[in-house]
Amino acid sequence: QVQLVESGGGLVQPGGSLRLSCAVSGSGFSMYTMAWYRQAPGKQRESVASITSSGNTNYADSVKGRFTISRDNAKNTVYLEMNTLKPEDTAVYYCKASRLFYVFWGQGTQVTVSS
């Protein structure tokens, strides 16, 4: 019943910026912890950033100071603002919603950082 749809991915040059969006269907969005993960070819999926229902945020060391996660409960949407992008940021980015034992994933959106 719960569906997540990511958007905003694309090709950007090193040093550029991109904003990802994740729209969540249904009600109860404010109760979920939301997170962004990414997976590069040949690598494990890794956590990038998360934000709890109370607004507490966490970031991977590799993106601290460059990425910002935020949520708009009125729009049932979570965002990932990515600045000063590096080639190492190239990956498929996935949105995740979780509450208690419930976990839901989006389909992913491709981000490519290249000259």
A tleap script that builds the chain and sets N, CA, C and O, in Angstrom:
source leaprc.protein.ff14SB
mol = sequence {
  NGLN VAL GLN LEU VAL GLU SER GLY GLY GLY
  LEU VAL GLN PRO GLY GLY SER LEU ARG LEU
  SER CYS ALA VAL SER GLY SER GLY PHE SER
  MET TYR THR MET ALA TRP TYR ARG GLN ALA
  PRO GLY LYS GLN ARG GLU SER VAL ALA SER
  ILE THR SER SER GLY ASN THR ASN TYR ALA
  ASP SER VAL LYS GLY ARG PHE THR ILE SER
  ARG ASP ASN ALA LYS ASN THR VAL TYR LEU
  GLU MET ASN THR LEU LYS PRO GLU ASP THR
  ALA VAL TYR TYR CYS LYS ALA SER ARG LEU
  PHE TYR VAL PHE TRP GLY GLN GLY THR GLN
  VAL THR VAL SER CSER
}
set mol.1.N position { 0.808 -1.207 0.000 }
set mol.1.CA position { 0.000 0.000 0.000 }
set mol.1.C position { 0.850 1.270 0.000 }
set mol.1.O position { 0.495 2.261 -0.638 }
set mol.2.N position { 1.970 1.235 0.717 }
set mol.2.CA position { 2.872 2.375 0.764 }
set mol.2.C position { 3.831 2.295 -0.416 }
set mol.2.O position { 4.485 1.274 -0.629 }
set mol.3.N position { 3.908 3.374 -1.176 }
set mol.3.CA position { 4.800 3.452 -2.318 }
set mol.3.C position { 5.654 4.701 -2.252 }
set mol.3.O position { 5.185 5.767 -1.854 }
set mol.4.N position { 6.915 4.562 -2.647 }
set mol.4.CA position { 7.862 5.663 -2.661 }
set mol.4.C position { 8.347 5.866 -4.089 }
set mol.4.O position { 8.704 4.901 -4.766 }
set mol.5.N position { 8.364 7.110 -4.551 }
set mol.5.CA position { 8.792 7.432 -5.900 }
set mol.5.C position { 9.850 8.518 -5.856 }
set mol.5.O position { 9.577 9.648 -5.453 }
set mol.6.N position { 11.073 8.167 -6.276 }
set mol.6.CA position { 12.172 9.127 -6.320 }
set mol.6.C position { 12.185 9.873 -7.646 }
set mol.6.O position { 11.719 9.362 -8.664 }
set mol.7.N position { 12.719 11.081 -7.622 }
set mol.7.CA position { 12.892 11.866 -8.827 }
set mol.7.C position { 14.024 12.863 -8.613 }
set mol.7.O position { 14.444 13.099 -7.480 }
set mol.8.N position { 14.516 13.445 -9.699 }
set mol.8.CA position { 15.526 14.478 -9.619 }
set mol.8.C position { 16.927 14.049 -9.994 }
set mol.8.O position { 17.831 14.883 -10.036 }
set mol.9.N position { 17.131 12.777 -10.266 }
set mol.9.CA position { 18.449 12.309 -10.653 }
set mol.9.C position { 18.819 12.772 -12.050 }
set mol.9.O position { 17.976 13.266 -12.799 }
set mol.10.N position { 20.093 12.606 -12.393 }
set mol.10.CA position { 20.564 13.005 -13.703 }
set mol.10.C position { 22.067 13.100 -13.760 }
set mol.10.O position { 22.770 12.625 -12.868 }
set mol.11.N position { 22.557 13.722 -14.826 }
set mol.11.CA position { 23.986 13.913 -15.049 }
set mol.11.C position { 24.390 15.318 -14.640 }
set mol.11.O position { 23.748 16.294 -15.028 }
set mol.12.N position { 25.455 15.418 -13.855 }
set mol.12.CA position { 25.947 16.711 -13.391 }
set mol.12.C position { 27.473 16.685 -13.366 }
set mol.12.O position { 28.078 15.634 -13.159 }
set mol.13.N position { 28.090 17.843 -13.577 }
set mol.13.CA position { 29.542 17.941 -13.544 }
set mol.13.C position { 30.061 18.003 -12.116 }
set mol.13.O position { 29.340 18.440 -11.219 }
set mol.14.N position { 31.305 17.572 -11.886 }
set mol.14.CA position { 31.891 17.698 -10.550 }
set mol.14.C position { 31.797 19.131 -10.050 }
set mol.14.O position { 32.048 20.081 -10.792 }
set mol.15.N position { 31.429 19.274 -8.772 }
set mol.15.CA position { 31.239 20.587 -8.184 }
set mol.15.C position { 29.831 21.119 -8.315 }
set mol.15.O position { 29.494 22.140 -7.717 }
set mol.16.N position { 29.005 20.442 -9.090 }
set mol.16.CA position { 27.636 20.867 -9.298 }
set mol.16.C position { 26.700 20.437 -8.192 }
set mol.16.O position { 27.120 19.834 -7.204 }
set mol.17.N position { 25.419 20.755 -8.366 }
set mol.17.CA position { 24.399 20.465 -7.361 }
set mol.17.C position { 23.205 19.764 -7.980 }
set mol.17.O position { 22.945 19.876 -9.178 }
set mol.18.N position { 22.490 19.044 -7.143 }
set mol.18.CA position { 21.311 18.309 -7.567 }
set mol.18.C position { 20.403 18.137 -6.355 }
set mol.18.O position { 20.887 17.980 -5.234 }
set mol.19.N position { 19.092 18.168 -6.572 }
set mol.19.CA position { 18.139 17.918 -5.501 }
set mol.19.C position { 17.259 16.733 -5.844 }
set mol.19.O position { 16.568 16.734 -6.863 }
set mol.20.N position { 17.287 15.726 -4.993 }
set mol.20.CA position { 16.444 14.555 -5.153 }
set mol.20.C position { 15.180 14.702 -4.320 }
set mol.20.O position { 15.199 15.304 -3.247 }
set mol.21.N position { 14.088 14.151 -4.818 }
set mol.21.CA position { 12.821 14.153 -4.104 }
set mol.21.C position { 12.298 12.730 -3.988 }
set mol.21.O position { 12.535 11.896 -4.862 }
set mol.22.N position { 11.590 12.463 -2.907 }
set mol.22.CA position { 10.951 11.170 -2.698 }
set mol.22.C position { 9.542 11.415 -2.185 }
set mol.22.O position { 9.354 11.893 -1.066 }
set mol.23.N position { 8.556 11.086 -3.007 }
set mol.23.CA position { 7.160 11.263 -2.645 }
set mol.23.C position { 6.600 9.957 -2.100 }
set mol.23.O position { 6.776 8.900 -2.706 }
set mol.24.N position { 5.931 10.028 -0.964 }
set mol.24.CA position { 5.402 8.850 -0.285 }
set mol.24.C position { 3.886 8.869 -0.350 }
set mol.24.O position { 3.259 9.881 -0.033 }
set mol.25.N position { 3.297 7.759 -0.758 }
set mol.25.CA position { 1.849 7.663 -0.880 }
set mol.25.C position { 1.187 7.445 0.469 }
set mol.25.O position { 1.830 7.016 1.427 }
set mol.26.N position { -0.111 7.746 0.534 }
set mol.26.CA position { -0.903 7.473 1.720 }
set mol.26.C position { -0.684 8.458 2.849 }
set mol.26.O position { -0.007 9.475 2.697 }
set mol.27.N position { -1.277 8.128 3.989 }
set mol.27.CA position { -1.158 8.955 5.178 }
set mol.27.C position { -0.145 8.347 6.148 }
set mol.27.O position { 0.349 7.240 5.934 }
set mol.28.N position { 0.150 9.076 7.199 }
set mol.28.CA position { 1.072 8.586 8.214 }
set mol.28.C position { 2.532 8.886 7.944 }
set mol.28.O position { 3.408 8.381 8.648 }
set mol.29.N position { 2.811 9.703 6.932 }
set mol.29.CA position { 4.184 10.019 6.556 }
set mol.29.C position { 4.992 10.555 7.737 }
set mol.29.O position { 6.165 10.215 7.896 }
set mol.30.N position { 4.368 11.389 8.562 }
set mol.30.CA position { 5.075 12.032 9.662 }
set mol.30.C position { 5.595 11.044 10.701 }
set mol.30.O position { 6.463 11.397 11.500 }
set mol.31.N position { 5.082 9.816 10.706 }
set mol.31.CA position { 5.506 8.814 11.674 }
set mol.31.C position { 6.746 8.034 11.228 }
set mol.31.O position { 7.372 7.345 12.033 }
set mol.32.N position { 7.095 8.141 9.955 }
set mol.32.CA position { 8.198 7.356 9.405 }
set mol.32.C position { 9.542 8.028 9.595 }
set mol.32.O position { 9.664 9.249 9.502 }
set mol.33.N position { 10.551 7.210 9.863 }
set mol.33.CA position { 11.921 7.640 9.669 }
set mol.33.C position { 12.228 7.508 8.181 }
set mol.33.O position { 11.982 6.459 7.587 }
set mol.34.N position { 12.759 8.559 7.585 }
set mol.34.CA position { 13.081 8.561 6.169 }
set mol.34.C position { 14.592 8.569 5.977 }
set mol.34.O position { 15.329 9.151 6.772 }
set mol.35.N position { 15.040 7.918 4.915 }
set mol.35.CA position { 16.473 7.828 4.675 }
set mol.35.C position { 16.767 7.731 3.189 }
set mol.35.O position { 15.930 7.302 2.395 }
set mol.36.N position { 17.970 8.138 2.836 }
set mol.36.CA position { 18.501 7.967 1.490 }
set mol.36.C position { 19.675 7.003 1.541 }
set mol.36.O position { 20.571 7.141 2.373 }
set mol.37.N position { 19.661 6.035 0.649 }
set mol.37.CA position { 20.760 5.100 0.451 }
set mol.37.C position { 21.266 5.240 -0.974 }
set mol.37.O position { 20.587 5.801 -1.834 }
set mol.38.N position { 22.460 4.727 -1.216 }
set mol.38.CA position { 22.966 4.707 -2.583 }
set mol.38.C position { 23.765 3.430 -2.821 }
set mol.38.O position { 24.313 2.835 -1.893 }
set mol.39.N position { 23.815 3.028 -4.078 }
set mol.39.CA position { 24.551 1.836 -4.460 }
set mol.39.C position { 25.267 2.078 -5.781 }
set mol.39.O position { 24.636 2.328 -6.808 }
set mol.40.N position { 26.588 2.000 -5.740 }
set mol.40.CA position { 27.410 2.114 -6.926 }
set mol.40.C position { 27.656 0.728 -7.507 }
set mol.40.O position { 27.567 -0.261 -6.780 }
set mol.41.N position { 27.963 0.631 -8.805 }
set mol.41.CA position { 28.217 -0.678 -9.412 }
set mol.41.C position { 29.299 -1.455 -8.679 }
set mol.41.O position { 30.375 -0.923 -8.405 }
set mol.42.N position { 29.014 -2.712 -8.363 }
set mol.42.CA position { 29.975 -3.572 -7.697 }
set mol.42.C position { 30.145 -3.314 -6.218 }
set mol.42.O position { 31.013 -3.920 -5.589 }
set mol.43.N position { 29.341 -2.431 -5.639 }
set mol.43.CA position { 29.465 -2.108 -4.228 }
set mol.43.C position { 28.164 -2.373 -3.477 }
set mol.43.O position { 27.094 -2.490 -4.074 }
set mol.44.N position { 28.282 -2.466 -2.158 }
set mol.44.CA position { 27.119 -2.662 -1.301 }
set mol.44.C position { 26.309 -1.381 -1.186 }
set mol.44.O position { 26.846 -0.281 -1.320 }
set mol.45.N position { 25.017 -1.529 -0.937 }
set mol.45.CA position { 24.182 -0.375 -0.683 }
set mol.45.C position { 24.572 0.237 0.660 }
set mol.45.O position { 24.746 -0.476 1.649 }
set mol.46.N position { 24.708 1.558 0.688 }
set mol.46.CA position { 25.139 2.239 1.894 }
set mol.46.C position { 24.193 3.379 2.249 }
set mol.46.O position { 23.582 4.000 1.380 }
set mol.47.N position { 24.090 3.634 3.544 }
set mol.47.CA position { 23.274 4.731 4.028 }
set mol.47.C position { 23.966 6.058 3.760 }
set mol.47.O position { 25.169 6.193 3.985 }
set mol.48.N position { 23.208 7.034 3.280 }
set mol.48.CA position { 23.726 8.365 2.989 }
set mol.48.C position { 23.270 9.366 4.040 }
set mol.48.O position { 24.084 10.106 4.592 }
set mol.49.N position { 21.975 9.390 4.316 }
set mol.49.CA position { 21.414 10.346 5.259 }
set mol.49.C position { 20.071 9.842 5.750 }
set mol.49.O position { 19.397 9.081 5.055 }
set mol.50.N position { 19.679 10.262 6.943 }
set mol.50.CA position { 18.382 9.894 7.492 }
set mol.50.C position { 17.808 11.042 8.295 }
set mol.50.O position { 18.535 11.913 8.773 }
set mol.51.N position { 16.488 11.030 8.436 }
set mol.51.CA position { 15.803 12.035 9.243 }
set mol.51.C position { 14.630 11.362 9.938 }
set mol.51.O position { 13.823 10.689 9.295 }
set mol.52.N position { 14.535 11.542 11.248 }
set mol.52.CA position { 13.487 10.907 12.030 }
set mol.52.C position { 12.210 11.732 11.994 }
set mol.52.O position { 12.179 12.830 11.437 }
set mol.53.N position { 11.151 11.185 12.601 }
set mol.53.CA position { 9.882 11.895 12.671 }
set mol.53.C position { 9.993 13.190 13.467 }
set mol.53.O position { 9.207 14.114 13.259 }
set mol.54.N position { 10.957 13.264 14.372 }
set mol.54.CA position { 11.166 14.467 15.169 }
set mol.54.C position { 12.131 15.456 14.525 }
set mol.54.O position { 12.354 16.545 15.053 }
set mol.55.N position { 12.705 15.073 13.378 }
set mol.55.CA position { 13.590 15.970 12.667 }
set mol.55.C position { 15.070 15.767 12.925 }
set mol.55.O position { 15.889 16.529 12.409 }
set mol.56.N position { 15.436 14.766 13.704 }
set mol.56.CA position { 16.838 14.470 13.952 }
set mol.56.C position { 17.480 13.886 12.700 }
set mol.56.O position { 16.913 12.987 12.078 }
set mol.57.N position { 18.657 14.385 12.324 }
set mol.57.CA position { 19.317 13.954 11.092 }
set mol.57.C position { 20.649 13.284 11.364 }
set mol.57.O position { 21.313 13.568 12.360 }
set mol.58.N position { 21.029 12.387 10.460 }
set mol.58.CA position { 22.330 11.737 10.476 }
set mol.58.C position { 22.856 11.650 9.057 }
set mol.58.O position { 22.090 11.496 8.106 }
set mol.59.N position { 24.188 11.750 8.919 }
set mol.59.CA position { 24.823 11.714 7.613 }
set mol.59.C position { 26.032 10.803 7.621 }
set mol.59.O position { 26.717 10.664 8.634 }
set mol.60.N position { 26.286 10.185 6.481 }
set mol.60.CA position { 27.531 9.467 6.302 }
set mol.60.C position { 28.682 10.466 6.281 }
set mol.60.O position { 28.523 11.590 5.805 }
set mol.61.N position { 29.839 10.059 6.795 }
set mol.61.CA position { 30.986 10.962 6.841 }
set mol.61.C position { 31.352 11.501 5.457 }
set mol.61.O position { 31.803 12.640 5.333 }
set mol.62.N position { 31.162 10.698 4.433 }
set mol.62.CA position { 31.550 11.075 3.090 }
set mol.62.C position { 30.725 12.218 2.506 }
set mol.62.O position { 31.137 12.836 1.525 }
set mol.63.N position { 29.566 12.504 3.096 }
set mol.63.CA position { 28.695 13.546 2.552 }
set mol.63.C position { 28.439 14.688 3.524 }
set mol.63.O position { 27.766 15.655 3.166 }
set mol.64.N position { 28.954 14.600 4.733 }
set mol.64.CA position { 28.749 15.658 5.724 }
set mol.64.C position { 29.265 16.994 5.211 }
set mol.64.O position { 30.375 17.084 4.687 }
set mol.65.N position { 28.456 18.019 5.366 }
set mol.65.CA position { 28.823 19.344 4.904 }
set mol.65.C position { 28.468 19.610 3.462 }
set mol.65.O position { 28.515 20.757 3.017 }
set mol.66.N position { 28.109 18.566 2.711 }
set mol.66.CA position { 27.760 18.722 1.297 }
set mol.66.C position { 26.295 18.409 1.014 }
set mol.66.O position { 25.674 19.049 0.166 }
set mol.67.N position { 25.740 17.418 1.730 }
set mol.67.CA position { 24.361 16.989 1.510 }
set mol.67.C position { 23.481 17.433 2.667 }
set mol.67.O position { 23.941 17.522 3.806 }
set mol.68.N position { 22.220 17.709 2.377 }
set mol.68.CA position { 21.246 18.059 3.398 }
set mol.68.C position { 19.950 17.300 3.157 }
set mol.68.O position { 19.378 17.369 2.069 }
set mol.69.N position { 19.486 16.577 4.171 }
set mol.69.CA position { 18.212 15.882 4.082 }
set mol.69.C position { 17.152 16.712 4.802 }
set mol.69.O position { 17.422 17.295 5.852 }
set mol.70.N position { 15.958 16.762 4.242 }
set mol.70.CA position { 14.864 17.506 4.844 }
set mol.70.C position { 13.547 16.822 4.502 }
set mol.70.O position { 13.496 15.975 3.611 }
set mol.71.N position { 12.487 17.188 5.208 }
set mol.71.CA position { 11.177 16.610 4.929 }
set mol.71.C position { 10.098 17.665 5.019 }
set mol.71.O position { 10.197 18.616 5.794 }
set mol.72.N position { 9.066 17.482 4.217 }
set mol.72.CA position { 7.902 18.344 4.220 }
set mol.72.C position { 6.702 17.446 4.487 }
set mol.72.O position { 6.201 16.786 3.577 }
set mol.73.N position { 6.243 17.420 5.731 }
set mol.73.CA position { 5.162 16.515 6.113 }
set mol.73.C position { 3.839 16.858 5.428 }
set mol.73.O position { 3.008 15.976 5.213 }
set mol.74.N position { 3.639 18.123 5.086 }
set mol.74.CA position { 2.421 18.521 4.396 }
set mol.74.C position { 2.373 17.962 2.983 }
set mol.74.O position { 1.290 17.766 2.432 }
set mol.75.N position { 3.538 17.703 2.388 }
set mol.75.CA position { 3.621 17.181 1.024 }
set mol.75.C position { 3.997 15.708 0.973 }
set mol.75.O position { 4.122 15.138 -0.111 }
set mol.76.N position { 4.180 15.083 2.137 }
set mol.76.CA position { 4.608 13.677 2.201 }
set mol.76.C position { 5.852 13.440 1.347 }
set mol.76.O position { 5.922 12.470 0.593 }
set mol.77.N position { 6.821 14.326 1.471 }
set mol.77.CA position { 7.997 14.279 0.620 }
set mol.77.C position { 9.271 14.504 1.428 }
set mol.77.O position { 9.315 15.344 2.326 }
set mol.78.N position { 10.298 13.742 1.095 }
set mol.78.CA position { 11.617 13.933 1.671 }
set mol.78.C position { 12.564 14.342 0.552 }
set mol.78.O position { 12.420 13.897 -0.587 }
set mol.79.N position { 13.537 15.195 0.883 }
set mol.79.CA position { 14.455 15.731 -0.109 }
set mol.79.C position { 15.896 15.427 0.275 }
set mol.79.O position { 16.216 15.232 1.448 }
set mol.80.N position { 16.749 15.390 -0.723 }
set mol.80.CA position { 18.182 15.310 -0.503 }
set mol.80.C position { 18.842 16.359 -1.385 }
set mol.80.O position { 18.921 16.198 -2.603 }
set mol.81.N position { 19.316 17.434 -0.762 }
set mol.81.CA position { 20.032 18.482 -1.472 }
set mol.81.C position { 21.502 18.104 -1.513 }
set mol.81.O position { 22.136 17.951 -0.469 }
set mol.82.N position { 22.046 17.954 -2.711 }
set mol.82.CA position { 23.420 17.522 -2.892 }
set mol.82.C position { 24.221 18.644 -3.534 }
set mol.82.O position { 23.904 19.093 -4.635 }
set mol.83.N position { 25.252 19.090 -2.845 }
set mol.83.CA position { 26.121 20.155 -3.331 }
set mol.83.C position { 27.559 19.667 -3.441 }
set mol.83.O position { 27.929 18.645 -2.864 }
set mol.84.N position { 28.365 20.416 -4.193 }
set mol.84.CA position { 29.774 20.080 -4.387 }
set mol.84.C position { 29.940 18.604 -4.722 }
set mol.84.O position { 30.723 17.894 -4.092 }
set mol.85.N position { 29.202 18.161 -5.709 }
set mol.85.CA position { 29.192 16.749 -6.072 }
set mol.85.C position { 30.534 16.284 -6.615 }
set mol.85.O position { 31.240 17.024 -7.299 }
set mol.86.N position { 30.866 15.044 -6.295 }
set mol.86.CA position { 32.114 14.417 -6.708 }
set mol.86.C position { 31.814 13.177 -7.544 }
set mol.86.O position { 30.730 12.606 -7.429 }
set mol.87.N position { 32.762 12.751 -8.385 }
set mol.87.CA position { 32.547 11.513 -9.144 }
set mol.87.C position { 32.225 10.318 -8.251 }
set mol.87.O position { 31.492 9.420 -8.664 }
set mol.88.N position { 32.761 10.296 -7.036 }
set mol.88.CA position { 32.494 9.214 -6.096 }
set mol.88.C position { 31.043 9.167 -5.636 }
set mol.88.O position { 30.614 8.168 -5.060 }
set mol.89.N position { 30.284 10.224 -5.879 }
set mol.89.CA position { 28.868 10.247 -5.525 }
set mol.89.C position { 28.001 9.534 -6.557 }
set mol.89.O position { 26.805 9.346 -6.334 }
set mol.90.N position { 28.585 9.139 -7.674 }
set mol.90.CA position { 27.842 8.451 -8.724 }
set mol.90.C position { 27.280 7.133 -8.197 }
set mol.90.O position { 28.023 6.287 -7.699 }
set mol.91.N position { 25.964 6.969 -8.309 }
set mol.91.CA position { 25.291 5.777 -7.803 }
set mol.91.C position { 23.807 5.868 -8.103 }
set mol.91.O position { 23.309 6.907 -8.537 }
set mol.92.N position { 23.108 4.767 -7.867 }
set mol.92.CA position { 21.654 4.792 -7.838 }
set mol.92.C position { 21.244 5.136 -6.414 }
set mol.92.O position { 21.670 4.479 -5.464 }
set mol.93.N position { 20.427 6.155 -6.269 }
set mol.93.CA position { 19.990 6.623 -4.958 }
set mol.93.C position { 18.583 6.115 -4.676 }
set mol.93.O position { 17.679 6.259 -5.500 }
set mol.94.N position { 18.411 5.516 -3.492 }
set mol.94.CA position { 17.149 4.920 -3.087 }
set mol.94.C position { 16.582 5.612 -1.856 }
set mol.94.O position { 17.320 5.979 -0.941 }
set mol.95.N position { 15.285 5.783 -1.841 }
set mol.95.CA position { 14.571 6.340 -0.705 }
set mol.95.C position { 14.004 5.202 0.146 }
set mol.95.O position { 13.516 4.209 -0.393 }
set mol.96.N position { 14.067 5.343 1.467 }
set mol.96.CA position { 13.545 4.330 2.369 }
set mol.96.C position { 12.685 4.965 3.450 }
set mol.96.O position { 13.032 6.006 4.008 }
set mol.97.N position { 11.561 4.324 3.736 }
set mol.97.CA position { 10.690 4.714 4.843 }
set mol.97.C position { 10.611 3.557 5.819 }
set mol.97.O position { 10.482 2.405 5.403 }
set mol.98.N position { 10.685 3.845 7.110 }
set mol.98.CA position { 10.615 2.781 8.107 }
set mol.98.C position { 9.902 3.240 9.366 }
set mol.98.O position { 9.981 4.402 9.763 }
set mol.99.N position { 9.206 2.300 9.981 }
set mol.99.CA position { 8.534 2.529 11.253 }
set mol.99.C position { 8.329 1.175 11.910 }
set mol.99.O position { 7.698 0.290 11.331 }
set mol.100.N position { 8.859 1.010 13.115 }
set mol.100.CA position { 8.834 -0.275 13.798 }
set mol.100.C position { 9.436 -1.336 12.868 }
set mol.100.O position { 10.580 -1.191 12.438 }
set mol.101.N position { 8.687 -2.396 12.551 }
set mol.101.CA position { 9.209 -3.439 11.676 }
set mol.101.C position { 8.843 -3.240 10.208 }
set mol.101.O position { 9.169 -4.081 9.370 }
set mol.102.N position { 8.175 -2.148 9.895 }
set mol.102.CA position { 7.804 -1.867 8.511 }
set mol.102.C position { 8.942 -1.158 7.786 }
set mol.102.O position { 9.512 -0.200 8.308 }
set mol.103.N position { 9.275 -1.624 6.587 }
set mol.103.CA position { 10.306 -1.017 5.756 }
set mol.103.C position { 9.817 -0.973 4.312 }
set mol.103.O position { 9.352 -1.978 3.775 }
set mol.104.N position { 9.924 0.194 3.692 }
set mol.104.CA position { 9.505 0.371 2.307 }
set mol.104.C position { 10.614 1.059 1.524 }
set mol.104.O position { 11.283 1.957 2.034 }
set mol.105.N position { 10.802 0.628 0.275 }
set mol.105.CA position { 11.856 1.159 -0.590 }
set mol.105.C position { 11.285 1.728 -1.881 }
set mol.105.O position { 10.287 1.234 -2.405 }
set mol.106.N position { 11.929 2.766 -2.381 }
set mol.106.CA position { 11.618 3.289 -3.696 }
set mol.106.C position { 12.374 2.516 -4.762 }
set mol.106.O position { 13.155 1.616 -4.453 }
set mol.107.N position { 12.137 2.873 -6.022 }
set mol.107.CA position { 12.748 2.149 -7.140 }
set mol.107.C position { 14.145 2.645 -7.485 }
set mol.107.O position { 14.876 1.976 -8.216 }
set mol.108.N position { 14.520 3.795 -6.973 }
set mol.108.CA position { 15.840 4.344 -7.210 }
set mol.108.C position { 15.881 5.343 -8.345 }
set mol.108.O position { 15.066 5.292 -9.266 }
set mol.109.N position { 16.844 6.259 -8.270 }
set mol.109.CA position { 17.082 7.229 -9.325 }
set mol.109.C position { 18.590 7.377 -9.529 }
set mol.109.O position { 19.351 7.454 -8.565 }
set mol.110.N position { 19.008 7.414 -10.785 }
set mol.110.CA position { 20.434 7.438 -11.117 }
set mol.110.C position { 21.010 8.839 -10.989 }
set mol.110.O position { 20.444 9.807 -11.497 }
set mol.111.N position { 22.144 8.933 -10.304 }
set mol.111.CA position { 22.922 10.164 -10.224 }
set mol.111.C position { 24.304 9.890 -10.787 }
set mol.111.O position { 25.008 9.002 -10.306 }
set mol.112.N position { 24.696 10.645 -11.800 }
set mol.112.CA position { 26.001 10.475 -12.425 }
set mol.112.C position { 26.754 11.793 -12.373 }
set mol.112.O position { 26.267 12.813 -12.860 }
set mol.113.N position { 27.945 11.769 -11.780 }
set mol.113.CA position { 28.793 12.954 -11.668 }
set mol.113.C position { 30.017 12.731 -12.546 }
set mol.113.O position { 30.867 11.895 -12.237 }
set mol.114.N position { 30.104 13.474 -13.633 }
set mol.114.CA position { 31.170 13.253 -14.601 }
set mol.114.C position { 31.415 14.515 -15.422 }
set mol.114.O position { 30.496 15.293 -15.680 }
set mol.115.N position { 32.676 14.705 -15.830 }
set mol.115.CA position { 33.034 15.837 -16.666 }
set mol.115.C position { 32.662 15.579 -18.122 }
set mol.115.O position { 32.892 16.433 -18.979 }
savepdb mol mol.pdb
quit
